[in-house]
């Protein structure tokens, strides 16, 4: 019965209309099964491993409190020793507040308050030291140019310096120990994937590539793939189990289940299972979709979300935000001009080295695709022999077309220093998706229909894809980097830009480029 017919009825019109509306909109069959908070419902019980769940939730706050107390203790002790007076007179609270605020912000930039961050890894420690060096310079500039202007400051520069040096050392030390303890706990954790299709296999490969120590459990809601390995040609992949063996109280086989990831469309799942998942979510279990897990945990756009409808979804943080655009452009001008001045001597030496080691122009010029697909000329130091662009469009790891110093220039990113001129002109931003060669872009847009979404923002010298994924040497790599680029298009902000810059410094210093 259509809604137009129902609206003409007088007896029981309201109830009939509600029923018809549910039919028209394909309401799930379990919509009328009663409240999910029914106390008689035994599925989706409350979390069994409450301590582990609690630790994950309060972890950032505990570390924040430790850092604030640690910075304060260092500052107060050093300041009192330096002045040999009472604590109240020795401490300049205004200076302490700046040191605490900027130090905490620096730790946050490198993921120091995230439970997901492996704080015992070399990369985290390196990025912590890098950002601490930046905090050191910025705090001194801030205190002695603005904060302390017109006020008597009791704390000496040596006290400020000692605090800013001691804190990152102690922070790295205790986070390293904490990281080892956390790793031992994570070995007793698990992640549950609901579904055994392409999305489930994709998620498992991504987790396996990140050397996750958690056990991955896979459950088939239909039962047809039960007993098989998730990936047929990988005997190390988990064996798919039937859905009736899945427990929704965050505990299976004695392991704490950190996440239940639904890797099947909800409208394809049995109605009773959707209800059980909803109950589990509201009882404190962490249930999310495959798309949401990739967005919030792996910080990339889900492959199955890349369609025209993606542009119509919310969550574009700084899209058409004039304040963000003005601040970013001001920073680009400052960095562009400063980069040309600071790296001027290096550019001269590099130009001489390129000229002496290979024939051809020192500067390589190429048409690249910019914001809104407007082409521009990009400038780099030439790292390949003249005419190399006529060969393979991708550069191999030990490409024979590279010049004598080309590999070094690429690895250290020195070849990209002339792009500061592009930044100053406004062709590039300091941070944004990589500006690709126009000839490559034409091919990408034919192979990947929604590749053009990445051109919604200004390209940059460095970007989210560059710091999270290795150099793209194939179409598959290009597609993977697109998912990271689209995350940036959706989530770009001053905070994310700062995180990318810190990670870029790490890549340059430790030769992680190509």
Secondary structure, DSSP 4 states (H G I P E B T S, - for coil): --HHHHTT--TTHHHHHHHHHHHHTT--GGGGS--TT-TT--SSPPPS-HHHHHHHHHHHHHHHHHHHHHHHHHHHHHHHHHHTS-HHHH--HHHHHHHHHHHHHHHHHTTTT-TTS-TTSHHHHHHHHHHHHHHHHHHHHHIIIIITTTS---S-HHHHHHHHHHHHHHHHHHHHHHHHHHHHHHTTEEEEEE--SHHHHHHHHHHHHTT--SEEEEEESSSTTTTSBSSTT-TTSPBPEEGGG--SSSEETTEEEEEEEE-S-GGGS-HHHHHHHHHHHHTT--EEEHHHHHHHTS-S--GGG-SGGGGGSS--TTTT-HHHHHHHHHHHHHHHHHHHHHTHHHHHHHHHHHHHHSSS-SEEEEEEE-GGG-EEEEEEE--B-TTGGGS-SS--TT-TTB-TTHHHHHHTTGGGTTHHHHHHHTS-EEESSB--BHHHHHHHHHHSTTGGGGGGS--EEE-HHHHHSPPP-SHHHHHHHHHHHHHHHHH--HHHHHHHHHHHHHHHHTT---
